[in-house]
Amino acid sequence: MSDPAPSIEWILQHLGEEDPVLGAVTPPIFQTSLFVFENCEDFARSFDYTGEGAGLYNYSRVANPTVDLVCRKIAALEHCDEAMVFGSGMAAISAAILSQVEAGAHVVAVDTCYGPTRQFIAEYLPRFGIEHTFVTGTDADALIDAIRPSTKVLYLESPSSIVFRIQDLETICRAAREKGVTTIADNSYSSPVFQTPHDIGVDIIVHSATKYLSGHSDVVSGALATDRERMKRIMLGELPLLGAILPPFPAWLLLRGLRTLAVRMEVSQVRGNAVARYLSARPRIERVFHVGLAEHEDRTLVEKQMRGSTGLLSFMPECQVKDRIFAFADALKVFRLGVSWGGHESLCVPLPYHPIDWPEERWLIRLYCGLESPEDLVADLEQAFAASGL
Ligand SMILES: Cc1ncc(COP(=O)(O)O)c(C=O)c1O
């Protein structure tokens, strides 16, 4: 096979698969916990995970060929030197943050980041003497001003959870780099198809690979991509010591899901855009939060940083009566009530939300548009509005 420029499609279908085992187009699963050796010299070398032993597998808590293949693809997709996959997005996120902090350190984070990430920073890290400041992500100056001499991590999520706010990654990362602060960004919502934050200065990219990367709602997984030096630290620390690497079978499922990532992203954004436009044109809706809308408050940044929108959006109904909102969600037939997103199926989550820059908590309805037709999705919402009177 020739070596064309590594387009996303080429990475997804061919990278790392130039020499298929027995000609199999689907790589085998190396479903093994350990590897044995013919001689002590190789066995000894295999413990030097990040040096001479790279490529010599000895134990699947540290490295496995099926896992490696997925990592190579994710690293290439994110334009990073290296990647690692974990047992969940939270395992990747916690490993990324822990690899950069020590007692006495300080973390600056975007207020509207994923809830358990926020909880990890706000409630878990203080047990080890690590402080934090949450800042509204749309205010780049506020994020930069929050950096202290002890700040080690600036945690970003763009678009962010629930309200899909955008951060000015280039400006923030330039300032962070000047101050020696590591930037970490959750890229789950865009996927590397629509955004490659490393290109604009983010040091560590994290993913809930449970979502778009795997894409079929059948595997919980996480990913982290970064430069060689930072990955070395993780390979010698968080990876073997916290022990949260993705096992071979889920890694193989993730690989299977990745094959269609580019196609699914295109389809998902068409659905997301159609549903967002429909909601924006409806009466009795106060706000629609979707990066694909022309009226998105961070439109200039969306156009600068992203190559597409997503299938995720939220809306704030004028009627804030909880029972009416629940009646709307109960009436949906195509959108199912459920957490998570990124799979084939459309989902709905009604939730109260209160970012630090809102005066009060408001009810939002988050929708994830899967692979159903846009007409079916809009018709489902229309009948649920009629049934609930929302
Ligand atoms: C944006 C985002 N980041 C991280 C996570 C955590 O990922 P996981 O559930 O795979 O641990 C989620 C899960 O919903 C998420 O939506």
The ligand as a Gaussian input file, in Angstrom:
#p B3LYP/6-31G(d) Opt

LIG

0 1
 C      -17.516000      15.821000      27.676000
 C      -17.316000      14.589000      28.477000
 N      -16.093000      14.341000      28.967000
 C      -15.843000      13.254000      29.714000
 C      -16.836000      12.341000      30.013000
 C      -16.517000      11.142000      30.860000
 O      -16.376000      10.024000      30.038000
 P      -16.671000       8.531000      30.532000
 O      -18.130000       8.444000      30.853000
 O      -16.270000       7.697000      29.366000
 O      -15.835000       8.297000      31.744000
 C      -18.130000      12.533000      29.503000
 C      -19.199000      11.568000      29.787000
 O      -20.367000      11.841000      29.594000
 C      -18.370000      13.700000      28.729000
 O      -19.587000      13.966000      28.231000

